[in-house]
Amino acid sequence: MEELVVLVNPEDKVLGLMEKQQAHVNGLLHRAFSVFLFNSKGEMLLQKRASGKYHSPNQWTNAVCSHPREGETYLSGARRRLKEELGIETELSEKFSFIYKADVGGGLWEHELDHVFIGNYESDFNLNKEEVEEVRFISLADLDKEIAETPENFTEWFKIILEEYKHHF
């Protein structure tokens, strides 16, 4: 089944639908969400993208990032992807939204109106291996150090969203 993204203008007015990969080739603005999960020690959950992903395989990124479907709210999409990718459910709260554009290589662009959600989680995962290689928790200080030393190990959008997150907290 072809996956569609919702194309929008900067005010989040729907302009239409487009196949996901084509939207990434064309660099068109579309709806997205990102989820940051933390444990009780304040460490952030990272997921390593599966090796079979068509872009940014084997790179570390935030807990979940994806696109709401047509007619689906940002929050419903975030909850759906937590279940589909990590096999979990947890409460989420939206913290901010912003627009960014990132070159993800291979002639592909992420140009997204991104709604960022935060949650807490401390239990077991049931990883979808087609999406996620592994997960780990990391302190923000250690994460900053790793990104500075090996930026190529992290998705381009995660580095952008993480900096935006720091401006809000």
C-alpha positions as CSV (number, residue, x, y, z in Angstrom):
1,M,0.0,0.0,0.0
2,E,1.4,3.4,-1.0
3,E,1.8,5.7,2.0
4,L,0.5,9.3,1.5
5,V,1.5,12.4,3.3
6,V,-0.6,15.5,3.9
7,L,0.8,18.5,2.0
8,V,0.2,21.8,3.8
9,N,1.1,25.5,3.7
10,P,3.0,27.1,6.6
11,E,-0.4,27.8,8.4
12,D,-1.2,24.0,8.3
13,K,-3.9,24.5,5.6
14,V,-4.2,21.2,3.7
15,L,-3.2,21.5,0.0
16,G,-3.5,17.8,-0.9
17,L,-2.0,14.4,-0.6
18,M,1.2,13.0,-2.2
19,E,3.0,9.7,-2.1
20,K,5.6,9.9,0.7
21,Q,8.7,9.3,-1.2
22,Q,7.7,11.7,-4.0
23,A,7.1,14.4,-1.4
24,H,10.6,13.8,0.0
25,V,12.1,14.0,-3.6
26,N,10.2,17.2,-4.3
27,G,10.9,18.7,-0.8
28,L,7.3,19.7,-0.3
29,L,6.0,20.9,3.1
30,H,3.9,18.2,4.8
31,R,2.6,17.3,8.2
32,A,4.8,15.3,10.6
33,F,5.2,14.6,14.3
34,S,8.1,13.7,16.5
35,V,8.0,12.0,19.9
36,F,10.6,12.4,22.6
37,L,10.3,9.9,25.5
38,F,12.2,10.1,28.8
39,N,12.7,7.7,31.7
40,S,12.6,8.7,35.4
41,K,16.3,9.6,35.3
42,G,15.6,12.2,32.6
43,E,17.3,10.2,29.9
44,M,16.0,10.4,26.4
45,L,15.0,7.3,24.4
46,L,16.7,6.9,21.0
47,Q,15.8,4.4,18.3
48,K,18.2,3.1,15.7
49,R,16.5,3.1,12.4
50,A,16.3,-0.3,10.7
51,S,18.9,-1.2,8.0
52,G,16.1,-1.6,5.4
53,K,14.8,1.9,5.6
54,Y,14.9,3.8,2.3
55,H,16.6,6.8,3.8
56,S,18.7,7.3,6.9
57,P,19.1,3.6,7.7
58,N,21.1,2.6,10.8
59,Q,21.1,6.1,12.2
60,W,20.0,7.1,15.7
61,T,16.9,9.3,16.1
62,N,14.2,10.2,18.6
63,A,11.7,7.7,19.9
64,V,9.3,8.1,16.9
65,C,8.9,10.4,14.0
66,S,6.4,10.0,11.2
67,H,3.4,11.5,9.4
68,P,-0.3,11.7,10.4
69,R,-2.6,10.1,7.8
70,E,-5.3,12.0,6.0
71,G,-8.0,12.8,8.6
72,E,-5.8,11.7,11.6
73,T,-4.8,14.2,14.3
74,Y,-1.1,14.7,15.0
75,L,-1.6,13.1,18.5
76,S,-3.5,10.1,17.1
77,G,-0.7,9.5,14.6
78,A,2.0,9.8,17.3
79,R,0.2,7.2,19.4
80,R,-0.3,4.9,16.4
81,R,3.4,5.0,15.5
82,L,4.5,4.4,19.1
83,K,2.5,1.2,18.9
84,E,3.6,0.2,15.4
85,E,7.3,0.9,15.9
86,L,8.0,0.3,19.6
87,G,5.0,-1.8,20.6
88,I,4.1,0.6,23.5
89,E,1.5,3.0,24.7
90,T,2.1,6.0,27.0
91,E,0.6,9.4,27.6
92,L,1.9,12.2,25.3
93,S,1.6,16.0,25.5
94,E,2.3,18.3,22.6
95,K,5.0,20.9,23.4
96,F,5.5,22.9,20.3
97,S,5.4,22.9,16.5
98,F,7.8,24.3,13.9
99,I,8.8,24.1,10.3
100,Y,12.2,22.7,9.1
101,K,13.8,21.5,6.0
102,A,16.7,18.9,6.0
103,D,18.7,17.2,3.3
104,V,18.6,13.5,4.2
105,G,20.8,12.4,1.3
106,G,20.0,10.5,-1.9
107,G,18.2,13.5,-3.4
108,L,15.6,13.4,-0.6
109,W,14.4,16.2,1.7
110,E,12.4,16.3,4.9
111,H,10.4,19.5,4.8
112,E,7.9,19.3,7.6
113,L,5.5,21.1,9.8
114,D,6.5,19.1,12.8
115,H,4.4,18.8,16.0
116,V,6.6,17.7,18.9
117,F,5.2,15.5,21.7
118,I,6.8,14.5,25.0
119,G,6.1,11.5,27.2
120,N,7.6,9.2,29.8
121,Y,8.2,5.5,29.5
122,E,10.0,2.9,31.7
123,S,8.8,-0.5,30.6
124,D,9.5,-3.2,28.0
125,F,9.4,-2.7,24.2
126,N,8.1,-4.9,21.4
127,L,10.2,-3.6,18.5
128,N,9.0,-3.8,14.9
129,K,12.3,-4.9,13.4
130,E,11.3,-3.6,9.9
131,E,11.3,-0.1,11.5
132,V,13.7,-0.2,14.5
133,E,17.0,-2.0,15.0
134,E,17.4,-1.2,18.7
135,V,16.6,1.4,21.4
136,R,18.5,2.9,24.2
137,F,18.3,5.7,26.8
138,I,20.9,8.4,27.0
139,S,21.5,11.5,29.1
140,L,21.2,14.8,27.2
141,A,24.8,15.6,28.1
142,D,26.1,12.3,26.7
143,L,23.8,12.8,23.6
144,D,25.3,16.2,22.9
145,K,28.8,14.7,23.2
146,E,28.0,11.8,20.8
147,I,26.4,14.1,18.3
148,A,29.4,16.4,18.4
149,E,31.8,13.5,18.0
150,T,29.9,11.4,15.4
151,P,27.2,13.5,13.8
152,E,26.9,11.1,10.9
153,N,25.4,8.5,13.3
154,F,22.3,10.6,13.8
155,T,19.4,11.6,11.5
156,E,19.6,15.1,10.1
157,W,16.1,15.9,11.3
158,F,16.8,14.7,14.8
159,K,19.7,17.1,15.2
160,I,17.4,20.0,14.1
161,I,14.5,19.0,16.3
162,L,16.7,18.4,19.3
163,E,18.1,22.0,19.0
164,E,14.6,23.3,18.7
165,Y,13.6,21.3,21.8
166,K,16.4,22.9,23.8
167,H,15.1,26.4,22.8
168,H,11.7,25.5,24.4
169,F,13.0,23.9,27.6
